[in-house]
Amino acid sequence: MGVDLGSTTAKAAVVDQDGVLRGADVVQMGAVSPVAVARAIEGARNAAGVTGDRIRRTVSTGYGRRLVPGADRSFTEITCHARGAAVLRPGVRLVIDIGGQDSKAILVDDAGLVDRFAMNDRCASGTGRFFDVLARALEVDIDAVGELALSGSDDLEISSMCATFAETEVISLLAQGCSKADVAASVHRAVAARTLGLVAQVGRAAPVVMTGGVAKNPAARHFVSRALDRPIELLAQPQIAGAYGAGLLARDEYRTRAAAPADRDAVADEQVAARASTGGRHCLDCDGGRDQAVTRAVGAVPIELSRGRS
């Protein structure tokens, strides 16, 4: 089983010994919710038709990976999204994951492993949170904001990419007589431009897929595709890519009996490189996401430079 506890949703996936996805579930119940995790795990087991005692190994990932009960090991979402996407779409080279609190561009090599990645986790610009703010300001359902954006023109100037001030700017544009559709389209264009900045740090490649809940937003896919000048392929179940990847890693570890301590986080010694940032969490001089992501590799095995680790 793989369990992906994100900032806004919990996802779980059950795979068999052949790596075939047998069942999955997605539950949205607020920020890093233990209740959502329990429901997602139960839903995935029910979908797979298995009981808890038949789960041989569990790997957790995501924003709250350390909080998943019963996990044998945890991996970063970078590793898991790359692994899941590489199986869901064989031959994929670039994975874009726009999560609730961060966004990532992951370059995948010929073997389906992480080559390089860039991540924005310092600012809500270009994340699912930003779209939540937009939907609230427009007074539309989050599931409808994408279709609304596709019906509008994207030529409005969005001066602030900060989620703290974006709602005020959206309201101001509406007060000037701009249509909701035009505002939605222009914000999606601005988010796509921010995503393009992340991709520039790892290099463009194709095929390209998006993972995470934002991948289900047709306007997000459209504007990111236009910014990249490359088609974005839609996975059958983009939201469970991370959980599926975690499940595949659990399957691999079980088969090789390479068991690790339950409290060990595989961030530092897996094929990921993480953020090396300066300064604290603040918004001074924020341009909506000067992304503080640095990746470094030694040979074929990147190492992590992360807060609190060396």
Buried (B, 14 or more C-beta within 10 A) or exposed (E): BBBBBBBBBBBBBBBEEEEEBBBBBBBBBEEBBBEBBBBBBBBBBEBBEBEEEEBEBBBBBBBBBEBBEEBBBBBBBBBBBBBBBBBBBEEBBBBBBBBBBBBBBBBBBEEBBBBBBBBBBBBBBBBBBBBBBBBEBBEBEBEEBBBBBBEBEBEBEBEBBBBEBBBEBBEBBBEEEBBBBBBBBBBBBBBBBBBBBBBEBBEBBBBBBBBBBBBBBBBBBBBBBBBBEBEBBEBEBBBBBBBBBBBBBBBBBBEEEEEBEEEEBBBBEBBBBBBBBEEEEEEEEBEBBEBBBBBEEEEEEBBBBBEEEE
